[in-house]
Amino acid sequence: MSSPYGQFFLPGPTEVHPEVLEAMTAPMIPHRGEAMSTLLEGMAKPLQHLFRTSRPVMIGSCSATGYMEMAVRSGVQHRVLSLVGGAFGARFAALAGACGREVMRLEVPLGGTIEPDMLRDALDRSEVDAVTMVHSETSTGALAPLEELAQVVHEHENVLLLVDAVTSLGGMPVESDAWKLDFVLTGSQKAMALPPGLALGVVSERMIERARTIPERGGYLDVVAHHEAAVNQQPTNTPAISLLFALARQLQRIDAAGGVEARWETHRTMFRRVHDWVAQKGSSLGVEFLPEADRRSWTVSCLRLPETLNGRTIAKQMADAGWVIGSGYGDLKTSTIRLGHMGDHTVEQVDHLLDVLGEILS
Ligand SMILES: *Cc1c(COP(=O)(O)O)cnc(C)c1O
């Protein structure tokens, strides 16, 4: 089905602006040489701005899950505490297990978030050397109180905080330096509104030091190599060159539109529109947010449907009307729908989407 720009509201991949798609048609350049250095140098500052960091931002030619695996292999020595409130929190835990680490899961029901007291309690009871968590849990629309959780982690010595910020970074505040995040990662196809295929991340100095003491951290996704490459403004291997062209173009577009702060603001407004719509129309339609107030992502809204409706059917009816949205994820497949209001969508498009959704639900 053709999905003209503006009607593709999946919570990733999200719509890609034609100018960004166009940038990918440029001819190849050698991956070792001046053109590549110039390309990477040009992106260094804008990427730091995006991540709110003074450290170099790493670019990997893999999807975000690759950097989740990197976080585990290079950041966890023996035992990790994984915060799980949905599918991506569970994925982080599963990756740690698959990499041979001992995993303790701190779990809340779908749509819930781990709160600072729960985390403090868990860290006091069990000795771990790292914590994995998801900031914006795309499967439930729940937003973890990242700043507060980071403070709790930092009350414990030698515990690293590894953060999946895939649907938050670029769409709402993520303060890599100010919140002292040891590893923060995102992927290209969510709030950054690029095609899938790139992972971006920042690593703390203390995690680099730890990584050097972990012998089996792998090769392709070794954080030490990726960090050094970022420092030297070189790729590790042959990168996804066309996607780098797209990233460079998108960074220019973000800058021209007022920078990352303006982008956060747009996402907040899009979220407010969904929020107000649910508040005004929701009760009569039987629709409500899955997560609690104050714990809702600005980039993805997960709405619980009345029992008479099925999320897959609603998503199908929306698609027939020309609007792509997500049905629920995993166990929430039929009981919820998900609207991905992230990337380059506009507030007007969100309003239009909600009008169509209101018609289909009633
Ligand atoms: C999409 C997503 C991922 C995984 O991204 P891939 O690019 O498919 O590897 C991880 N975490 C969150 C929160 C996501 O939304």
The ligand as a MOL file (V3000), in Angstrom:
LIG
                    3D

  0  0  0     0  0            999 V3000
M  V30 BEGIN CTAB
M  V30 COUNTS 15 15 0 0 0
M  V30 BEGIN ATOM
M  V30 1 C 12.4650 -0.3210 18.0300 0
M  V30 2 C 13.0560 -0.4920 19.3740 0
M  V30 3 C 14.1990 -1.2770 19.6110 0
M  V30 4 C 14.8250 -2.1670 18.5890 0
M  V30 5 O 15.1930 -1.5540 17.4890 0
M  V30 6 P 15.7390 -2.3420 16.2040 0
M  V30 7 O 16.1120 -1.1840 15.3770 0
M  V30 8 O 14.6140 -3.1430 15.6620 0
M  V30 9 O 16.8770 -3.1740 16.6160 0
M  V30 10 C 14.7160 -1.3120 20.8810 0
M  V30 11 N 14.1490 -0.6310 21.8830 0
M  V30 12 C 13.0550 0.1230 21.7060 0
M  V30 13 C 12.4790 0.8490 22.8750 0
M  V30 14 C 12.4710 0.2170 20.4510 0
M  V30 15 O 11.3790 0.9810 20.2790 0
M  V30 END ATOM
M  V30 BEGIN BOND
M  V30 1 1 1 2
M  V30 2 1 2 3
M  V30 3 2 2 14
M  V30 4 1 3 4
M  V30 5 2 3 10
M  V30 6 1 4 5
M  V30 7 1 5 6
M  V30 8 2 6 7
M  V30 9 1 6 8
M  V30 10 1 6 9
M  V30 11 1 10 11
M  V30 12 2 11 12
M  V30 13 1 12 13
M  V30 14 1 12 14
M  V30 15 1 14 15
M  V30 END BOND
M  V30 END CTAB
M  END
